Amino acid sequence: MTNPFYDPYRVLTKIYAEGAHLKLALSGTDIEELNRARTVRTVYGVLEHDAYLSLCIRTFAARQPKQAVRILMKIALYWLIFLEKPRYMVTDTAVSLLKKLGKGGMAGFVNAFLRAFDLSQVQLPAGEEGLAVRSNYPLYALRRMRAQYGDRTEEIALARSHGVSVRFVRGAMHYLDRPHEDTPFENVYIFPHFVRDERFFAGDYTFQSVGSVAICSLMPDCERLLDACAAPGGKSVLLAARCQSVTACELHEHRAALIRGYCSRMGCDNVTCVVCDSAQPRAEWLGQFDGVLCDVPCSGLGTLAENPDIALRCSEAQLAALAPVQRGILKNCADYVRAGGTLIYSTCSLLQEENDAVVADFLRENSGFSVVAAECPLPHVRTDFGLQFLPDRAFGAGFYAAVLRRGS
């Protein structure tokens, strides 16, 4: 059996040092299968509490160690504080792994840190900065959220994921004797834990967020649908059951391969995958689709509870860089909607600048479109132009959708 910190360390190094996305880092690392659940829990736990663990290190470390050692210290602190493991075991495990990694010169430093660490001496900052540490939301995002949501901000920021959302095509009864939560959507349930089995590969079910299902529920049945930013393919496959044909666009070939694989696994043969930039015009698509879904690239801050690594890479500069991309995709894809057709703009963001502000700019420049007063059974807040779903009411997920119709 390997050192229990070794696999979490390998996965987290890919995320912290190489910028890998959490789920890809997990799937792309050869993890000891016997202890996979423990490794996954540790990786998610460290990322969910990254700001707090960083504060602990700053408080007690005589100097700030290099990233490799800092990652290991965060793992050790997570086990010590949140898993309540014995201090001697955590310390011995961390020191042992340092030596195995050829970093024995830091063993004394880490040993002294862990033996001296006193949780009661860690003081949270006051106000918004303290909430940023507790929630792991970037401070700039919390300030924007406070301006939008006022006193509700803390509840939103501290909301946690309810578990794994599973959409069944068939055979749900085989799993509903396990603890689960019902959702407002048929055959969609949330489980505290769910390990895929052979029925997953047979296409009996898939992992799909409640937010993704909710956005699809807003699209009317149609003949031809364009999913403009489709990877990994969940929305395309779900909508293919209600549309005669679906064109799924993706900018990168490796992500287009994910869509094709998804369709193959789910036995979906009416989705055509196209590698293209949805912000660039295609003359042959002008006015050709009854429905167009623009689930655009965004900050992803609404899914921080499910994807805690987002906090590591979502800076203000990156947020600003997304604005022209979002507007460009919506503006271009609107031209593909037939008269009387539906255009949906959606994000997994909580921030108005990615949501209503984008739709407001679009409507000012496109008088041929009007807002549809959409309805959804998942609890939401109605905004000027769309529906905002918030993590404290929507099973831990935050996202936005505006439904627009092209005039005849």
Secondary structure by P-SEA (a helix, b strand, c coil): ccccaaaaaaaaaaaacccccaaaaaaaccccccaaaaaaaaaaaaaaaaaaaaaaaaacccccccaaaaaaaaaaaaaaccccccaaaaaaaaaaaaaaaccccaaaaaaaaaaacccccccccccaaaaaaaacccaaaaaaaaaccccaaaaaaacccccbbbbbccccccccccbbbbcccccbbbbcbbbbccccccccbbbbcaaaaaaaaacccccbbbbccccccaaaaaacccccbbbbbbccaaaaaaaaaaaaaaccccbbbbbcccccccccccccccbbbccccccccccccccccccccccaaaaaaaaaaaaaaaaaacccccccbbbbbbcccccccccaaaaaaaaaacccbbbbbcccccbbbbcccbbbbcccccccccbbbbbbbbcc
